[in-house]
Amino acid sequence: MQVISVNLSSPGIFKISMDNPLELPQECLHKTKDGYKWSCFRDYFEALTSKLSVNAAMAEAIRLKNEGATSDCHLFAHYIGEDLLENDNFDLGKSFSTCVAGCTDGCLKAQKQS
């Protein structure tokens, strides 16, 4: 979810800005493990995949898992694979070849399910 803010601090300037979609959503990290909402991270991983790369998105998913911020990264890899497939106009061969191993191969498995 993106938040739109209005900055009227300078006279005569009307600026609309959005939260940085490439910034880790801190509110997602503060969920308890029992009440953890994996989908909270969907927009974040889709933005990383679309604006940076599959490699960057997977590296971030693996980092979060390795640092203990999340217990698993498999679903994050599904989000990455699904976004990759959509960005590649549903060319399964192209997106499948771009998936990165890791997170129990969630990126590859997302390709097979689509």
ABEGO torsion letter per residue (X at the ends): XBBBBBBAABBGBBBBBBBBAABBBAAAAABBAAABBAAAAAAAAAAAAAABBAAAAAAAAAAAAAAGABABAAAAAAAAAAAAAAAAGGBAAAAAAABBBEGGGAAAAAAAAX
